[in-house]
């Protein structure tokens, strides 16, 4: 899952930078989806634009933590969840390491703008993977699914 999420992110960013950067935004579905290429030096919603190197270090730590946690995996739903999180983190980390303006300070390529009339922030496939992985993690934890494949029930939690 991580490899698929990462590959889709890298390929999509390559294509939009090559064919759409420095072009007018491209409306794919009017009122629903626009391809609008921007370079984001910050985190989600362009928060912390002056802290690019900090976000790079945090993303690196997240990647290491996910890889370490993955050694305990015995659950397919958690494998999918961590794969989405890892693929997304690696996608944005790759931008931060290799894109301009400098190594470890690169700006992330964002290009998907959903419902543009609402001014929803522009994002990319790595961001989508991270959000979907986060939602799945919350759901799995809420339902009591453990990384080791076991499931904690309400009765066990009360004990």
C-alpha positions in Angstrom: 0.0 0.0 0.0 2.9 2.4 0.8 4.5 1.7 -2.5 1.3 2.3 -4.4 0.5 5.5 -2.5 4.0 6.8 -3.0 4.2 5.9 -6.7 0.9 7.6 -7.4 2.0 10.7 -5.6 5.4 10.9 -7.3 4.0 10.2 -10.8 1.1 12.7 -10.4 3.5 15.4 -9.2 5.9 14.7 -12.1 3.1 15.0 -14.6 1.5 18.2 -13.2 4.9 19.9 -12.9 5.8 19.0 -16.4 2.5 19.8 -18.1 0.5 22.2 -15.9 3.0 24.3 -13.9 3.0 27.9 -15.0 -0.3 27.4 -16.8 -3.8 28.6 -15.9 -5.7 26.3 -13.6 -7.4 23.4 -15.5 -11.0 22.8 -14.7 -11.6 19.0 -14.7 -15.2 19.0 -13.3 -16.8 22.5 -13.2 -17.4 23.6 -9.6 -16.0 20.3 -8.3 -12.3 19.8 -9.3 -9.6 22.1 -10.6 -6.0 21.3 -11.2 -4.1 24.3 -9.8 -0.4 23.8 -9.3 1.2 25.6 -6.3 4.4 25.1 -4.3 3.7 24.9 -0.6 6.5 25.6 1.8 4.4 24.9 4.9 2.2 22.2 6.3 -1.5 21.6 5.8 -3.3 24.7 4.8 0.1 26.5 4.4 0.5 26.7 8.1 4.1 27.4 9.2 5.5 28.5 5.9 8.8 29.5 7.6 9.3 26.1 9.2 10.0 23.9 6.2 13.1 22.3 7.7 11.1 21.4 10.9 8.4 19.8 8.8 11.0 17.8 7.0 12.5 16.5 10.2 9.0 15.7 11.6 8.1 13.8 8.4 11.4 11.8 8.6 10.5 10.9 12.2 7.0 9.8 11.2 8.5 7.6 8.5 10.9 6.0 11.0 8.1 5.5 13.5 5.8 3.8 11.0 8.5 1.5 9.8 9.3 0.5 13.4 5.7 -0.1 14.2 5.2 -2.1 11.0 7.4 -4.9 12.5 4.5 -5.7 14.9 1.8 -5.8 12.2 -0.4 -8.8 12.1 -3.5 -7.0 10.9 -4.5 -6.3 7.2 -6.6 -3.2 8.0 -3.7 -1.7 10.0 -1.3 -2.6 7.2 -3.4 -0.7 4.8 -3.7 2.2 7.3 0.1 2.4 7.9 0.8 1.9 4.2 -1.4 5.0 3.4 0.3 7.0 6.1 3.8 5.9 5.1 3.3 6.4 1.3 1.9 9.9 1.9 4.6 10.9 4.4 7.3 9.7 1.9 5.6 11.5 -1.0 5.7 14.9 0.8 9.1 14.1 2.3 10.6 13.5 -1.1 9.4 17.0 -2.2 10.9 18.5 0.9 14.3 16.8 0.3 14.7 17.1 -3.4 12.6 20.1 -4.7 13.6 23.8 -4.7 14.5 26.0 -3.1 17.1 23.8 -1.3 17.6 20.3 0.1 15.5 19.7 3.2 13.7 23.0 2.5 11.8 22.0 -0.7 8.3 23.1 -1.3 5.6 20.5 -1.7 3.8 20.4 -5.0 0.0 20.7 -4.5 -2.4 20.6 -7.4 -5.9 19.3 -6.4 -8.5 21.9 -5.6 -11.9 20.4 -4.6 -14.9 22.7 -4.7 -13.0 25.8 -5.6 -15.9 28.2 -4.8 -15.4 27.2 -1.1 -11.7 28.1 -1.3 -10.8 24.7 0.0 -7.0 24.4 0.2 -5.1 22.9 -2.7 -3.6 19.5 -1.8 -2.0 16.4 -3.4 -2.3 12.6 -3.4 0.2 12.3 -0.5 -2.1 14.6 1.6 -5.1 12.4 0.6 -3.2 9.3 1.6 -2.3 10.8 5.0 -5.9 11.9 5.7 -7.4 8.6 4.6 -4.8 6.7 6.7 -5.6 9.0 9.7 -9.3 8.4 9.4 -8.8 4.6 9.1 -6.5 4.7 12.2 -9.2 6.5 14.2 -11.9 4.1 13.0 -9.7 1.0 13.8 -8.8 2.3 17.2 -12.4 3.1 17.9 -13.5 -0.4 17.0 -10.8 -1.9 19.1 -8.6 -3.4 16.3 -5.0 -3.8 17.4 -1.9 -3.7 15.2 -1.1 -7.3 16.3 -4.3 -8.5 14.8 -6.2 -8.9 18.1 -9.4 -7.0 19.0 -10.1 -5.3 22.3 -13.8 -5.5 23.2 -15.6 -3.1 25.5 -15.6 -5.7 28.3 -11.8 -6.1 28.1 -11.4 -2.3 28.1 -13.6 -2.0 31.3 -11.4 -4.6 33.1 
